[in-house]
Amino acid sequence: MKIKLIVLLGLVLAFTLYGSAGSINRDSANTPVIQSNSSDDNRRAEGEQRFRANCGRCHAAPHKFPPRMMATIVRHMRVRATITDDDMKLILFYMTQ
């Protein structure tokens, strides 16, 4: 019974990873060009400031990852660094723009 459960979980994980890898490539090819405005610039600057205050203690300048992956990373780190929900949203905006 345990072997069947392990095999089933392995298959689910493999299909999930396969599906998410394909969607990342397709999403980046179809991403529209977004015109920046002053509101976005303000949010980006605020997100950068909060990144430096909360994340900069342990992490260097951010690498660019796909937005979906970055959202997972930021949610995970929110729990570890006790970041507020507003801070998380601004940091995520900064990291994905």
MMTF fields as JSON, N, C-alpha, C and O atoms, coordinates in Angstrom:
{
  "mmtfVersion": "1.0.0",
  "mmtfProducer": "UNKNOWN",
  "numBonds": 387,
  "numAtoms": 388,
  "numGroups": 97,
  "numChains": 1,
  "numModels": 1,
  "chainsPerModel": [1],
  "groupsPerChain": [97],
  "chainIdList": ["A"],
  "bondAtomList": [4, 2, 8, 6, 12, 10, 16, 14, 20, 18, 24, 22, 28, 26, 32, 30, 36, 34, 40, 38, 44, 42, 48, 46, 52, 50, 56, 54, 60, 58, 64, 62, 68, 66, 72, 70, 76, 74, 80, 78, 84, 82, 88, 86, 92, 90, 96, 94, 100, 98, 104, 102, 108, 106, 112, 110, 116, 114, 120, 118, 124, 122, 128, 126, 132, 130, 136, 134, 140, 138, 144, 142, 148, 146, 152, 150, 156, 154, 160, 158, 164, 162, 168, 166, 172, 170, 176, 174, 180, 178, 184, 182, 188, 186, 192, 190, 196, 194, 200, 198, 204, 202, 208, 206, 212, 210, 216, 214, 220, 218, 224, 222, 228, 226, 232, 230, 236, 234, 240, 238, 244, 242, 248, 246, 252, 250, 256, 254, 260, 258, 264, 262, 268, 266, 272, 270, 276, 274, 280, 278, 284, 282, 288, 286, 292, 290, 296, 294, 300, 298, 304, 302, 308, 306, 312, 310, 316, 314, 320, 318, 324, 322, 328, 326, 332, 330, 336, 334, 340, 338, 344, 342, 348, 346, 352, 350, 356, 354, 360, 358, 364, 362, 368, 366, 372, 370, 376, 374, 380, 378, 384, 382],
  "bondOrderList": [1, 1, 1, 1, 1, 1, 1, 1, 1, 1, 1, 1, 1, 1, 1, 1, 1, 1, 1, 1, 1, 1, 1, 1, 1, 1, 1, 1, 1, 1, 1, 1, 1, 1, 1, 1, 1, 1, 1, 1, 1, 1, 1, 1, 1, 1, 1, 1, 1, 1, 1, 1, 1, 1, 1, 1, 1, 1, 1, 1, 1, 1, 1, 1, 1, 1, 1, 1, 1, 1, 1, 1, 1, 1, 1, 1, 1, 1, 1, 1, 1, 1, 1, 1, 1, 1, 1, 1, 1, 1, 1, 1, 1, 1, 1, 1],
  "groupList": [{"groupName": "MET", "atomNameList": ["N", "CA", "C", "O"], "elementList": ["N", "C", "C", "O"], "formalChargeList": [0, 0, 0, 0], "bondAtomList": [1, 0, 2, 1, 3, 2], "bondOrderList": [1, 1, 2], "singleLetterCode": "M", "chemCompType": "L-PEPTIDE LINKING"}, {"groupName": "LYS", "atomNameList": ["N", "CA", "C", "O"], "elementList": ["N", "C", "C", "O"], "formalChargeList": [0, 0, 0, 0], "bondAtomList": [1, 0, 2, 1, 3, 2], "bondOrderList": [1, 1, 2], "singleLetterCode": "K", "chemCompType": "L-PEPTIDE LINKING"}, {"groupName": "ILE", "atomNameList": ["N", "CA", "C", "O"], "elementList": ["N", "C", "C", "O"], "formalChargeList": [0, 0, 0, 0], "bondAtomList": [1, 0, 2, 1, 3, 2], "bondOrderList": [1, 1, 2], "singleLetterCode": "I", "chemCompType": "L-PEPTIDE LINKING"}, {"groupName": "LEU", "atomNameList": ["N", "CA", "C", "O"], "elementList": ["N", "C", "C", "O"], "formalChargeList": [0, 0, 0, 0], "bondAtomList": [1, 0, 2, 1, 3, 2], "bondOrderList": [1, 1, 2], "singleLetterCode": "L", "chemCompType": "L-PEPTIDE LINKING"}, {"groupName": "VAL", "atomNameList": ["N", "CA", "C", "O"], "elementList": ["N", "C", "C", "O"], "formalChargeList": [0, 0, 0, 0], "bondAtomList": [1, 0, 2, 1, 3, 2], "bondOrderList": [1, 1, 2], "singleLetterCode": "V", "chemCompType": "L-PEPTIDE LINKING"}, {"groupName": "GLY", "atomNameList": ["N", "CA", "C", "O"], "elementList": ["N", "C", "C", "O"], "formalChargeList": [0, 0, 0, 0], "bondAtomList": [1, 0, 2, 1, 3, 2], "bondOrderList": [1, 1, 2], "singleLetterCode": "G", "chemCompType": "PEPTIDE LINKING"}, {"groupName": "ALA", "atomNameList": ["N", "CA", "C", "O"], "elementList": ["N", "C", "C", "O"], "formalChargeList": [0, 0, 0, 0], "bondAtomList": [1, 0, 2, 1, 3, 2], "bondOrderList": [1, 1, 2], "singleLetterCode": "A", "chemCompType": "L-PEPTIDE LINKING"}, {"groupName": "PHE", "atomNameList": ["N", "CA", "C", "O"], "elementList": ["N", "C", "C", "O"], "formalChargeList": [0, 0, 0, 0], "bondAtomList": [1, 0, 2, 1, 3, 2], "bondOrderList": [1, 1, 2], "singleLetterCode": "F", "chemCompType": "L-PEPTIDE LINKING"}, {"groupName": "THR", "atomNameList": ["N", "CA", "C", "O"], "elementList": ["N", "C", "C", "O"], "formalChargeList": [0, 0, 0, 0], "bondAtomList": [1, 0, 2, 1, 3, 2], "bondOrderList": [1, 1, 2], "singleLetterCode": "T", "chemCompType": "L-PEPTIDE LINKING"}, {"groupName": "TYR", "atomNameList": ["N", "CA", "C", "O"], "elementList": ["N", "C", "C", "O"], "formalChargeList": [0, 0, 0, 0], "bondAtomList": [1, 0, 2, 1, 3, 2], "bondOrderList": [1, 1, 2], "singleLetterCode": "Y", "chemCompType": "L-PEPTIDE LINKING"}, {"groupName": "SER", "atomNameList": ["N", "CA", "C", "O"], "elementList": ["N", "C", "C", "O"], "formalChargeList": [0, 0, 0, 0], "bondAtomList": [1, 0, 2, 1, 3, 2], "bondOrderList": [1, 1, 2], "singleLetterCode": "S", "chemCompType": "L-PEPTIDE LINKING"}, {"groupName": "ASN", "atomNameList": ["N", "CA", "C", "O"], "elementList": ["N", "C", "C", "O"], "formalChargeList": [0, 0, 0, 0], "bondAtomList": [1, 0, 2, 1, 3, 2], "bondOrderList": [1, 1, 2], "singleLetterCode": "N", "chemCompType": "L-PEPTIDE LINKING"}, {"groupName": "ARG", "atomNameList": ["N", "CA", "C", "O"], "elementList": ["N", "C", "C", "O"], "formalChargeList": [0, 0, 0, 0], "bondAtomList": [1, 0, 2, 1, 3, 2], "bondOrderList": [1, 1, 2], "singleLetterCode": "R", "chemCompType": "L-PEPTIDE LINKING"}, {"groupName": "ASP", "atomNameList": ["N", "CA", "C", "O"], "elementList": ["N", "C", "C", "O"], "formalChargeList": [0, 0, 0, 0], "bondAtomList": [1, 0, 2, 1, 3, 2], "bondOrderList": [1, 1, 2], "singleLetterCode": "D", "chemCompType": "L-PEPTIDE LINKING"}, {"groupName": "PRO", "atomNameList": ["N", "CA", "C", "O"], "elementList": ["N", "C", "C", "O"], "formalChargeList": [0, 0, 0, 0], "bondAtomList": [1, 0, 2, 1, 3, 2], "bondOrderList": [1, 1, 2], "singleLetterCode": "P", "chemCompType": "L-PEPTIDE LINKING"}, {"groupName": "GLN", "atomNameList": ["N", "CA", "C", "O"], "elementList": ["N", "C", "C", "O"], "formalChargeList": [0, 0, 0, 0], "bondAtomList": [1, 0, 2, 1, 3, 2], "bondOrderList": [1, 1, 2], "singleLetterCode": "Q", "chemCompType": "L-PEPTIDE LINKING"}, {"groupName": "GLU", "atomNameList": ["N", "CA", "C", "O"], "elementList": ["N", "C", "C", "O"], "formalChargeList": [0, 0, 0, 0], "bondAtomList": [1, 0, 2, 1, 3, 2], "bondOrderList": [1, 1, 2], "singleLetterCode": "E", "chemCompType": "L-PEPTIDE LINKING"}, {"groupName": "CYS", "atomNameList": ["N", "CA", "C", "O"], "elementList": ["N", "C", "C", "O"], "formalChargeList": [0, 0, 0, 0], "bondAtomList": [1, 0, 2, 1, 3, 2], "bondOrderList": [1, 1, 2], "singleLetterCode": "C", "chemCompType": "L-PEPTIDE LINKING"}, {"groupName": "HIS", "atomNameList": ["N", "CA", "C", "O"], "elementList": ["N", "C", "C", "O"], "formalChargeList": [0, 0, 0, 0], "bondAtomList": [1, 0, 2, 1, 3, 2], "bondOrderList": [1, 1, 2], "singleLetterCode": "H", "chemCompType": "L-PEPTIDE LINKING"}],
  "groupTypeList": [0, 1, 2, 1, 3, 2, 4, 3, 3, 5, 3, 4, 3, 6, 7, 8, 3, 9, 5, 10, 6, 5, 10, 2, 11, 12, 13, 10, 6, 11, 8, 14, 4, 2, 15, 10, 11, 10, 10, 13, 13, 11, 12, 12, 6, 16, 5, 16, 15, 12, 7, 12, 6, 11, 17, 5, 12, 17, 18, 6, 6, 14, 18, 1, 7, 14, 14, 12, 0, 0, 6, 8, 2, 4, 12, 18, 0, 12, 4, 12, 6, 8, 2, 8, 13, 13, 13, 0, 1, 3, 2, 3, 7, 9, 0, 8, 15],
  "groupIdList": [1, 2, 3, 4, 5, 6, 7, 8, 9, 10, 11, 12, 13, 14, 15, 16, 17, 18, 19, 20, 21, 22, 23, 24, 25, 26, 27, 28, 29, 30, 31, 32, 33, 34, 35, 36, 37, 38, 39, 40, 41, 42, 43, 44, 45, 46, 47, 48, 49, 50, 51, 52, 53, 54, 55, 56, 57, 58, 59, 60, 61, 62, 63, 64, 65, 66, 67, 68, 69, 70, 71, 72, 73, 74, 75, 76, 77, 78, 79, 80, 81, 82, 83, 84, 85, 86, 87, 88, 89, 90, 91, 92, 93, 94, 95, 96, 97],
  "secStructList": [7, 2, 2, 2, 2, 2, 2, 2, 2, 2, 2, 2, 2, 2, 2, 2, 2, 2, 2, 2, 2, 2, 2, 2, 2, 2, 2, 2, 2, 1, 7, 7, 7, 7, 7, 7, 7, 2, 2, 2, 2, 2, 2, 2, 2, 2, 2, 2, 2, 2, 2, 2, 2, 2, 6, 6, 6, 6, 7, 7, 1, 7, 7, 7, 7, 7, 2, 2, 2, 2, 2, 2, 2, 2, 2, 2, 2, 2, 2, 2, 2, 6, 7, 7, 2, 2, 2, 2, 2, 2, 2, 2, 2, 2, 2, 2, 7],
  "xCoordList": [0.824, 0.0, 0.87, 0.578, 1.941, 2.822, 3.53, 3.735, 3.893, 4.579, 3.654, 4.078, 2.406, 1.44, 1.252, 1.171, 1.184, 1.017, 2.234, 2.085, 3.414, 4.644, 4.723, 5.09, 4.385, 4.403, 3.371, 3.655, 2.185, 1.141, 1.575, 1.39, 2.143, 2.631, 3.757, 3.83, 4.626, 5.708, 5.172, 5.67, 4.16, 3.547, 2.864, 2.985, 2.153, 1.491, 2.537, 2.359, 3.605, 4.675, 5.319, 5.581, 5.576, 6.195, 5.297, 5.784, 3.999, 3.075, 2.946, 2.834, 2.959, 2.872, 4.09, 3.961, 5.263, 6.483, 6.542, 6.964, 6.131, 6.124, 5.157, 5.483, 3.984, 2.98, 3.399, 3.171, 4.007, 4.411, 5.613, 5.728, 6.506, 7.654, 7.2, 7.742, 6.227, 5.714, 4.961, 5.046, 4.23, 3.465, 4.369, 4.041, 5.487, 6.412, 6.963, 7.041, 7.346, 7.888, 6.838, 7.133, 5.628, 4.575, 4.17, 3.918, 4.098, 3.699, 4.693, 4.29, 5.98, 6.976, 6.972, 7.32, 6.584, 6.552, 5.349, 5.4, 4.264, 3.049, 2.834, 1.756, 3.821, 3.675, 3.648, 4.581, 2.592, 2.536, 3.501, 3.864, 3.903, 4.773, 3.908, 2.88, 4.315, 3.529, 4.17, 5.364, 3.368, 3.854, 3.918, 2.975, 5.013, 5.14, 4.587, 4.702, 3.99, 3.507, 4.017, 4.71, 3.687, 4.243, 3.77, 4.514, 2.536, 2.034, 2.868, 3.245, 3.151, 3.982, 5.395, 6.0, 5.918, 7.257, 7.299, 8.272, 6.239, 6.179, 6.093, 6.761, 5.263, 5.144, 6.457, 6.85, 7.134, 8.418, 9.458, 10.207, 9.497, 10.447, 10.14, 11.053, 8.86, 8.468, 8.797, 9.25, 8.569, 8.904, 10.394, 10.822, 11.191, 12.645, 13.087, 13.952, 12.487, 12.833, 12.481, 13.261, 11.331, 10.932, 11.752, 12.016, 12.16, 13.051, 14.355, 14.829, 14.922, 16.196, 16.048, 16.956, 14.914, 14.696, 14.448, 14.946, 13.68, 13.296, 14.183, 14.547, 14.535, 15.231, 16.724, 17.515, 17.107, 18.501, 19.434, 20.653, 18.875, 19.724, 20.418, 21.534, 19.756, 20.301, 20.575, 21.398, 19.903, 19.978, 20.584, 20.397, 21.312, 21.866, 20.765, 19.598, 21.148, 20.183, 19.434, 20.021, 18.147, 17.334, 17.687, 18.054, 17.567, 17.694, 16.321, 15.306, 16.288, 15.005, 14.54, 15.213, 13.392, 12.748, 11.381, 10.884, 10.766, 9.401, 8.473, 8.674, 7.466, 6.578, 5.938, 5.795, 5.555, 4.921, 5.885, 5.5, 7.125, 8.134, 8.455, 8.617, 8.545, 8.868, 7.765, 8.056, 6.511, 5.406, 5.535, 5.286, 5.919, 6.113, 7.252, 7.145, 8.339, 9.504, 9.149, 9.488, 8.47, 8.135, 7.156, 7.293, 6.163, 5.233, 5.969, 5.68, 6.915, 7.684, 8.519, 8.566, 9.162, 10.019, 9.21, 9.71, 7.958, 7.112, 6.957, 7.005, 6.774, 6.602, 7.894, 7.873, 9.012, 10.302, 10.745, 11.351, 10.448, 10.932, 9.842, 10.067, 8.687, 7.53, 7.285, 7.266, 7.099, 6.82, 5.3, 4.565, 4.833, 3.396, 2.886, 3.664, 1.574, 0.962, 1.206, 1.475, 1.114, 1.375, 2.821, 3.092, 3.756, 5.161, 5.382, 6.129, 4.728, 4.888, 4.421, 5.092, 3.279, 2.753, 3.685, 3.923, 4.212, 5.117, 6.439, 6.981, 6.953, 8.203, 8.001, 8.868, 6.884, 6.596, 6.479, 6.965, 5.839, 5.733, 7.127, 7.422, 7.969, 9.335, 10.136, 10.881, 9.978, 10.77, 10.323, 11.113, 9.082, 8.593, 8.555, 8.201, 8.904, 8.882, 10.245, 10.401],
  "yCoordList": [-1.186, 0.0, 1.252, 2.209, 1.253, 2.412, 2.645, 3.789, 1.585, 1.709, 2.335, 3.193, 1.915, 2.493, 3.977, 4.77, 4.357, 5.755, 6.575, 7.686, 6.049, 6.746, 6.904, 7.97, 5.865, 5.939, 6.956, 7.745, 6.942, 7.888, 9.326, 10.2, 9.576, 10.921, 11.338, 12.502, 10.419, 10.713, 11.096, 12.036, 10.378, 10.705, 12.07, 12.849, 12.358, 13.659, 14.773, 15.787, 14.594, 15.589, 15.763, 16.889, 14.666, 14.742, 15.478, 16.316, 15.189, 15.878, 17.352, 18.203, 17.657, 19.048, 19.828, 20.934, 19.265, 19.942, 20.083, 21.122, 19.065, 19.112, 20.183, 20.946, 20.242, 21.232, 22.647, 23.558, 22.854, 24.212, 24.662, 25.851, 23.765, 24.155, 24.582, 25.536, 23.904, 24.282, 25.604, 26.393, 25.858, 27.098, 28.299, 29.398, 28.122, 29.232, 29.68, 30.881, 28.749, 29.116, 29.763, 30.733, 29.25, 29.823, 31.194, 32.085, 31.39, 32.68, 33.772, 34.887, 33.474, 34.497, 34.907, 36.044, 34.002, 34.337, 35.204, 35.98, 35.084, 35.821, 37.014, 37.609, 37.379, 38.479, 39.798, 40.097, 40.594, 41.878, 42.876, 42.773, 43.828, 44.896, 45.856, 46.321, 46.151, 47.003, 48.382, 48.516, 49.395, 50.769, 51.133, 50.875, 51.723, 52.088, 53.485, 54.341, 53.711, 55.043, 55.41, 54.617, 56.579, 57.051, 56.218, 56.041, 55.698, 54.859, 53.579, 53.167, 52.955, 51.756, 52.077, 51.29, 53.216, 53.608, 53.807, 53.43, 54.402, 54.599, 53.263, 53.059, 52.352, 51.031, 50.261, 49.586, 50.368, 49.689, 50.243, 49.484, 51.569, 52.189, 51.793, 51.511, 51.772, 51.361, 49.887, 49.508, 49.058, 47.635, 47.423, 46.567, 48.199, 48.088, 48.498, 47.861, 49.559, 50.023, 48.95, 48.689, 48.348, 47.314, 46.037, 45.327, 45.74, 44.604, 44.826, 43.935, 46.008, 46.304, 46.257, 45.798, 46.727, 46.736, 45.336, 44.997, 44.516, 43.196, 42.067, 41.182, 42.085, 40.964, 41.203, 40.26, 42.479, 42.835, 42.443, 42.435, 42.118, 41.683, 40.36, 40.114, 39.513, 38.191, 37.978, 37.135, 38.725, 38.478, 39.654, 40.813, 39.331, 40.361, 40.833, 40.479, 41.635, 42.135, 40.956, 39.895, 41.135, 40.016, 39.57, 40.373, 38.279, 37.71, 37.744, 37.814, 37.695, 37.684, 36.246, 35.441, 35.947, 34.662, 34.899, 36.025, 33.872, 34.038, 34.467, 34.044, 35.294, 35.81, 34.723, 34.892, 33.619, 32.536, 31.943, 31.675, 31.746, 31.204, 32.218, 31.855, 33.492, 34.528, 34.65, 34.885, 34.495, 34.558, 33.457, 33.69, 32.266, 31.163, 31.457, 31.201, 31.994, 32.313, 33.374, 33.238, 34.428, 35.525, 35.055, 35.427, 34.239, 33.71, 32.863, 32.942, 32.055, 31.21, 32.073, 31.817, 33.075, 33.926, 34.846, 35.307, 35.112, 35.957, 35.332, 36.025, 34.037, 33.329, 33.36, 33.582, 33.138, 33.085, 34.443, 34.533, 35.51, 36.84, 37.688, 38.867, 37.123, 37.82, 39.161, 40.218, 39.086, 40.26, 40.437, 39.455, 41.677, 41.932, 41.64, 41.523, 41.525, 41.245, 42.39, 42.149, 43.632, 44.787, 44.795, 45.054, 44.51, 44.438, 43.35, 43.541, 42.208, 41.097, 41.49, 41.185, 42.165, 42.566, 43.556, 43.442, 44.524, 45.5, 44.862, 45.169, 43.986, 43.298, 42.423, 42.38, 41.733, 40.895, 41.744, 41.347, 42.908, 43.807, 44.249, 44.263, 44.605, 45.028, 43.893, 44.117, 42.691, 41.561, 41.071, 40.454, 41.331, 40.822, 41.873, 41.556, 43.098, 44.16, 44.418, 45.276],
  "zCoordList": [0.0, 0.0, 0.0, -0.717, 0.802, 0.872, -0.462, -0.868, -1.128, -2.413, -3.447, -4.221, -3.467, -4.405, -4.137, -5.075, -2.88, -2.507, -2.924, -3.432, -2.718, -3.104, -4.62, -5.114, -5.348, -6.815, -7.299, -8.201, -6.711, -7.091, -6.813, -7.659, -5.647, -5.321, -6.256, -6.649, -6.614, -7.557, -8.92, -9.54, -9.396, -10.687, -10.652, -11.597, -9.574, -9.451, -9.454, -10.128, -8.718, -8.679, -10.048, -10.47, -10.741, -12.061, -13.045, -13.804, -13.054, -13.956, -13.59, -14.472, -12.301, -11.869, -12.322, -12.846, -12.127, -12.553, -14.063, -14.572, -14.779, -16.24, -16.731, -17.641, -16.14, -16.544, -16.211, -17.007, -15.053, -14.681, -15.495, -15.79, -15.868, -16.689, -18.07, -18.627, -18.628, -19.939, -19.895, -20.836, -18.819, -18.741, -18.526, -18.973, -17.86, -17.659, -18.996, -19.257, -19.845, -21.145, -22.025, -22.723, -22.006, -22.831, -22.342, -23.153, -21.026, -20.471, -20.826, -21.157, -20.764, -21.033, -22.499, -22.816, -23.403, -24.819, -25.161, -26.115, -24.395, -24.686, -23.77, -23.789, -22.973, -22.041, -22.801, -23.547, -22.625, -23.327, -22.713, -21.541, -23.511, -23.026, -22.238, -22.731, -21.026, -20.145, -20.089, -19.821, -20.342, -20.246, -18.765, -18.018, -18.349, -16.944, -16.739, -17.615, -15.588, -15.249, -13.868, -13.23, -13.409, -12.149, -10.968, -10.004, -11.026, -9.94, -9.833, -8.736, -10.981, -10.978, -10.502, -9.774, -10.907, -10.466, -8.958, -8.304, -8.404, -6.952, -6.218, -5.204, -6.741, -6.117, -6.2, -5.248, -7.347, -7.524, -6.548, -5.932, -6.412, -5.482, -4.044, -3.268, -3.685, -2.334, -2.106, -1.026, -3.121, -3.016, -2.855, -2.081, -3.584, -3.45, -2.047, -1.447, -1.539, -0.196, 0.843, 1.759, 0.698, 1.657, 1.477, 2.447, 0.223, 0.005, 0.773, 1.478, 0.629, 1.296, 2.813, 3.506, 3.339, 4.789, 5.341, 6.414, 4.614, 5.127, 4.632, 5.407, 3.355, 2.736, 2.616, 2.599, 2.533, 2.299, 3.425, 3.25, 4.58, 5.696, 5.377, 5.833, 4.596, 4.286, 2.803, 2.447, 1.934, 0.5, -0.247, 0.124, -1.304, -2.191, -3.132, -2.966, -4.122, -5.097, -5.72, -5.935, -6.01, -6.48, -7.888, -8.745, -8.101, -9.439, -10.08, -9.387, -11.377, -12.07, -12.272, -12.916, -11.715, -11.871, -12.496, -12.469, -13.053, -13.554, -12.413, -11.274, -12.693, -11.642, -10.788, -9.577, -11.4, -10.643, -9.611, -8.473, -10.016, -9.106, -8.007, -6.842, -8.393, -7.42, -6.371, -5.198, -6.774, -5.82, -4.777, -3.594, -5.204, -4.265, -3.305, -2.106, -3.835, -3.0, -1.968, -0.793, -2.401, -1.491, -0.423, 0.743, -0.802, 0.206, 1.232, 2.425, 0.78, 1.69, 2.637, 3.84, 2.101, 2.926, 3.836, 4.862, 3.458, 4.307, 5.685, 6.702, 5.71, 6.973, 7.781, 8.992, 7.11, 7.818, 8.333, 9.401, 7.583, 7.951, 8.597, 8.87, 8.844, 9.407, 8.708, 9.339, 7.395, 6.578, 6.515, 6.409, 6.581, 6.501, 5.095, 4.148, 4.979, 3.683, 2.698, 1.521, 3.175, 2.299, 1.824, 0.652, 2.739, 2.357, 1.316, 0.356, 1.513, 0.58, -0.818, -1.804, -0.91, -2.212, -2.907, -4.11, -2.16, -2.765, -3.17, -4.232, -2.336, -2.663, -3.892, -4.765, -3.975, -5.135, -6.402, -7.461, -6.297, -7.451, -7.904, -9.099, -6.953, -7.26, -7.907, -8.862, -7.385, -7.868, -9.246, -9.961, -9.626, -10.908, -12.004, -13.14, -11.701, -12.727, -13.29, -14.159]
}
